[in-house]
């Protein structure tokens, strides 16, 4: 496998819904993965929020899903339901390319596929409790774990880069992608004693975050605010302007806040 991910989209094809159904059934039977239909946009074909929650390993249920919602791509639910956790390297971001080139020898061998955008999906096992994350440890490196899913790009004609069976999730990598640890007791007390002072302190910490730790600090701050009962729009209004002022892009900041909101509902 090449050390350098592709920086341009590789050729792929759009399978028919019937072909996708056949391949999805085989994945469930042979790999034990829970699957569901997805559209060409990568979104679940099942309407409404949480369409990926309909993922199943049962061949009859898979057939029924595709009959009701025919679609050409196969979504694979990640986490304990399928026994796989996926590291997503997005080559649109130079930081992700640099990080991959520096670490890929520590990440392989393991099952790995090319993605439609030219990146890499590395499949691992034995990472119970690991949830979804974005831009950790650097921008463009995402994790799909409990409550997440990935598109199985191999079924759309893209290359299998490493045929090895899924390896255990690297312990060193787990430490890099998990959310920051909870704040010390003294800081928690500041919230209970003077909520306004606690909020000011939180915003000050985010504003002073050092390069390389800004996204982690934003995630931590958003989790704190959600734990206080704030709504998503309120959290965004407080944190996005500060995050942008530290150098994070607006869409990236909003994705991180959404990830914090999703973590709070699990």
C-alpha positions as CSV (number, residue, x, y, z in Angstrom):
1,X,0.0,0.0,0.0
2,X,1.3,3.4,-0.9
3,X,2.4,5.8,1.9
4,X,0.7,8.7,0.1
5,X,-3.1,8.8,-0.2
6,X,-4.5,9.9,-3.6
7,X,-5.3,13.6,-3.9
8,X,-7.9,13.1,-6.7
9,X,-11.0,11.1,-6.9
10,X,-10.6,7.6,-8.3
11,X,-13.0,6.1,-10.8
12,X,-16.0,4.4,-9.2
13,X,-19.4,3.3,-10.4
14,X,-22.9,3.4,-9.0
15,X,-24.2,-0.1,-8.5
16,X,-27.8,-0.9,-9.2
17,X,-30.0,-1.2,-6.1
18,X,-30.2,-4.9,-6.8
19,X,-26.5,-5.3,-6.9
20,X,-26.1,-3.3,-3.7
21,X,-28.6,-5.5,-2.0
22,X,-26.7,-8.7,-3.0
23,X,-23.4,-7.2,-1.8
24,X,-25.0,-5.9,1.4
25,X,-26.4,-9.4,2.2
26,X,-23.0,-10.9,1.6
27,X,-21.3,-8.4,4.0
28,X,-23.8,-9.2,6.7
29,X,-23.4,-13.0,6.3
30,X,-19.7,-13.1,5.8
31,X,-18.4,-10.2,7.9
32,X,-21.2,-9.9,10.5
33,X,-21.7,-6.2,9.7
34,X,-25.0,-4.4,10.1
35,X,-25.9,-2.7,6.8
36,X,-28.6,-0.4,5.4
37,X,-29.2,1.4,2.0
38,X,-27.7,4.8,1.2
39,X,-28.1,7.2,-1.7
40,X,-25.4,8.5,-3.9
41,X,-25.0,11.5,-1.5
42,X,-24.0,9.0,1.2
43,X,-27.1,9.8,3.3
44,X,-29.3,7.0,4.5
45,X,-32.0,6.2,2.0
46,X,-34.4,5.6,4.9
47,X,-36.2,8.9,5.5
48,X,-36.3,10.8,8.7
49,X,-33.6,11.3,11.4
50,X,-31.6,8.3,12.5
51,X,-32.0,6.3,9.3
52,X,-28.7,4.5,10.0
53,X,-30.3,3.0,13.2
54,X,-32.2,0.6,10.9
55,X,-29.0,-1.2,10.1
56,X,-29.4,-5.0,10.4
57,X,-27.5,-8.2,9.8
58,X,-30.6,-10.3,9.1
59,X,-30.9,-11.2,5.4
60,X,-34.6,-11.0,5.3
61,X,-34.6,-7.6,7.0
62,X,-31.9,-6.4,4.6
63,X,-34.0,-7.4,1.7
64,X,-37.1,-5.7,3.1
65,X,-35.1,-2.5,3.7
66,X,-33.9,-2.4,0.0
67,X,-37.3,-3.2,-1.2
68,X,-38.8,-0.2,0.6
69,X,-35.9,2.1,0.1
70,X,-33.9,1.0,-3.0
71,X,-30.5,2.6,-3.2
72,X,-27.1,2.1,-4.8
73,X,-24.7,2.5,-1.8
74,X,-24.2,0.3,1.3
75,X,-24.0,1.9,4.7
76,X,-22.2,-0.1,7.4
77,X,-23.1,0.8,11.0
78,X,-19.9,1.2,13.0
79,X,-19.2,0.4,16.6
80,X,-20.2,-2.7,18.6
81,X,-23.2,-3.5,16.4
82,X,-20.8,-4.5,13.6
83,X,-17.6,-5.0,15.6
84,X,-15.7,-2.4,13.6
85,X,-14.4,1.1,14.2
86,X,-13.2,3.2,11.2
87,X,-10.5,5.8,10.9
88,X,-11.3,8.2,8.0
89,X,-8.4,10.1,6.4
90,X,-9.8,13.0,4.3
91,X,-7.1,14.1,1.8
92,X,-8.9,17.4,1.1
93,X,-7.0,18.6,4.2
94,X,-3.2,18.9,4.0
95,X,-2.9,18.3,7.7
96,X,-4.6,14.9,7.3
97,X,-2.3,14.0,4.5
98,X,0.8,14.9,6.5
99,X,-0.5,13.1,9.6
100,X,-1.2,9.9,7.5
101,X,2.2,10.0,5.9
102,X,3.9,10.3,9.4
103,X,1.8,7.6,11.0
104,X,0.6,5.1,8.4
105,X,3.2,2.5,9.3
106,X,1.8,2.5,12.9
107,X,-1.8,2.1,11.6
108,X,-1.2,-0.8,9.2
109,X,-1.6,-3.6,8.5
110,X,-5.4,-3.6,8.8
111,X,-8.3,-3.7,6.4
112,X,-8.3,-0.5,4.4
113,X,-10.3,0.9,1.5
114,X,-10.0,3.9,-0.9
115,X,-12.8,6.3,-0.5
116,X,-14.7,8.2,-3.3
117,X,-12.8,11.4,-2.4
118,X,-9.5,9.7,-2.7
119,X,-8.9,9.2,1.0
120,X,-8.6,6.1,3.1
121,X,-10.9,4.2,5.5
122,X,-9.0,2.0,8.0
123,X,-11.1,-0.7,9.7
124,X,-10.3,-1.8,13.2
125,X,-11.8,-4.0,15.9
126,X,-11.8,-4.1,19.8
127,X,-12.5,-0.4,20.5
128,X,-15.6,-0.7,22.7
129,X,-17.0,2.6,23.8
130,X,-15.1,4.7,21.2
131,X,-17.6,7.2,19.7
132,X,-17.5,9.4,16.7
133,X,-15.2,12.3,16.5
134,X,-14.1,14.9,13.9
135,X,-10.7,16.6,13.3
136,X,-8.9,14.7,16.0
137,X,-6.0,14.5,16.3
138,X,-5.8,16.9,13.3
139,X,-8.2,18.4,10.8
140,X,-9.4,15.8,8.3
141,X,-9.0,12.8,10.6
142,X,-12.3,11.5,11.7
143,X,-13.5,8.4,13.7
144,X,-16.7,6.5,13.1
145,X,-17.6,4.5,16.1
146,X,-20.6,3.9,18.3
147,X,-23.6,5.5,16.7
148,X,-21.9,6.1,13.3
149,X,-21.6,4.6,9.9
150,X,-19.4,4.5,6.8
151,X,-20.1,3.8,3.1
152,X,-18.6,0.5,2.0
153,X,-16.7,2.0,-1.0
154,X,-15.3,-1.3,-2.1
155,X,-18.9,-2.3,-3.2
156,X,-18.9,0.8,-5.4
157,X,-15.8,-0.4,-7.3
158,X,-13.1,1.4,-5.3
159,X,-9.8,-0.3,-4.3
160,X,-9.1,-2.4,-1.3
161,X,-5.7,-1.0,-0.2
162,X,-5.0,-3.6,2.5
163,X,-6.6,-7.0,2.6
164,X,-5.5,-7.8,6.1
165,X,-8.2,-8.6,8.7
166,X,-9.2,-5.7,11.0
167,X,-6.5,-5.2,13.6
168,X,-7.2,-4.1,17.2
169,X,-7.7,-0.3,17.5
170,X,-4.2,1.1,18.4
171,X,-4.0,2.1,22.1
172,X,-1.9,5.2,21.3
173,X,-4.5,6.3,18.7
174,X,-7.4,6.0,21.1
175,X,-5.7,8.5,23.5
176,X,-5.3,10.9,20.6
177,X,-9.0,10.8,19.4
178,X,-11.0,10.6,22.6
179,X,-12.5,13.7,24.1
180,X,-10.5,15.8,26.6
181,X,-10.7,14.7,30.2
182,X,-13.3,16.3,32.5
183,X,-12.2,19.6,34.1
184,X,-10.9,19.5,37.7
185,X,-13.2,19.8,40.6
186,X,-12.3,23.4,41.3
187,X,-13.5,24.4,37.9
188,X,-16.7,22.4,38.2
189,X,-17.4,24.3,41.5
190,X,-17.0,27.6,39.7
191,X,-20.0,26.7,37.6
192,X,-22.2,25.8,40.6
193,X,-21.2,28.8,42.7
194,X,-21.2,31.5,40.0
195,X,-22.6,30.3,36.6
196,X,-21.7,33.6,34.9
197,X,-18.1,33.4,36.1
198,X,-17.9,29.8,35.0
199,X,-19.1,30.7,31.6
200,X,-16.6,33.5,31.3
201,X,-13.9,31.2,32.3
202,X,-14.9,28.6,29.7
203,X,-15.0,31.2,26.9
204,X,-11.6,32.5,28.0
205,X,-10.1,29.1,27.9
206,X,-11.5,28.6,24.3
207,X,-10.2,32.0,23.2
208,X,-6.7,31.2,24.6
209,X,-6.5,27.7,23.1
210,X,-3.1,27.0,21.5
211,X,-2.8,25.8,18.0
212,X,-3.2,22.0,17.8
213,X,-5.6,22.0,20.7
214,X,-8.3,24.4,19.5
215,X,-10.6,21.7,18.2
216,X,-10.3,19.6,21.4
217,X,-11.0,22.7,23.5
218,X,-14.0,23.6,21.4
219,X,-15.4,20.1,21.8
220,X,-14.8,20.2,25.6
221,X,-16.5,23.6,25.9
222,X,-19.5,22.5,23.8
223,X,-19.9,19.4,26.0
224,X,-19.8,21.6,29.1
225,X,-22.5,23.9,27.7
226,X,-24.7,21.0,26.5
227,X,-24.4,19.4,30.0
228,X,-25.8,22.7,31.4
229,X,-28.9,22.3,29.2
230,X,-28.1,24.8,26.5
231,X,-29.6,24.3,23.0
232,X,-27.5,23.8,19.9
233,X,-28.2,27.2,18.5
234,X,-27.2,28.8,21.9
235,X,-24.0,26.9,22.0
236,X,-23.2,27.8,18.4
237,X,-23.9,31.5,19.1
238,X,-21.5,31.5,22.1
239,X,-18.7,29.3,20.7
240,X,-18.5,29.7,16.9
241,X,-17.4,33.3,16.9
242,X,-14.6,32.6,19.4
243,X,-13.6,29.4,17.6
244,X,-13.3,31.3,14.3
245,X,-11.3,34.0,15.9
246,X,-8.7,31.4,17.1
247,X,-8.3,30.1,13.5
248,X,-10.9,27.3,13.1
249,X,-13.1,27.4,10.0
250,X,-16.8,28.1,10.7
251,X,-18.0,24.8,9.2
252,X,-15.4,22.8,11.1
253,X,-16.4,24.5,14.4
254,X,-20.1,23.7,13.8
255,X,-19.3,20.1,13.0
256,X,-17.3,19.8,16.3
257,X,-20.2,21.3,18.2
258,X,-22.6,18.9,16.5
259,X,-20.3,16.0,17.5
260,X,-20.5,17.2,21.1
261,X,-24.3,17.4,20.9
262,X,-24.5,13.8,19.5
263,X,-22.1,12.5,22.2
264,X,-24.4,13.9,24.8
265,X,-27.4,11.9,23.5
266,X,-25.7,8.5,23.5
